[in-house]
Amino acid sequence: MNATNSSTPMDRDCFQEAWDFGTEEGGGDETREWEMMNRYYTHWCT
């Protein structure tokens, strides 16, 4: 937790997993990669 603004630091391992998932599932389409990464991150990392 950051005492200055009450935010918690991002879990880098989960973010990397979300990034990898988006890259795999997106199939080279940048928009699709972002959508899949976002879906993973919001479901598993938050």
N, C-alpha and C positions, 0 to 999 in steps of 0.2 A: 504494500500500500504506500502510495506517495502522500506524505503528510501535508504537502503544499496544496494539492488539489483533490485529495481523496480518491484518486484513481488507482487502479491496480495495474501493475505491469503486465503486458501481454505475455502469455505462455508461448515462448518461441517454439517449443516442440510441437504444440498443437497447431500453431500458425504454419509451421513447415509442413505438417501433415496435410493441412487444408490446401496449401499451395500445391503440393505434389498431387493431391487428389484432383484439383482443378485442372492441372496441366494434363494429367492422364485422361480425364473424362472430357476435357474440352476439345481434344483432337486438333489442336492448332488454331482454333477459332478464338481470338482474344476475348470476345464478349462471352462466349460459352465457358471459357476457362474461368473468367471472373465469376460468372453465375454459379458454377459448380463449386469454386473455392468458397464463395460467400455462403452457399447452402451448407457446406460441410462445417465451416467456421461457426455459423450461427446455431447449428444443431449440436455440435460436439464440443466447441471451445468456450461457449459463453454460458 
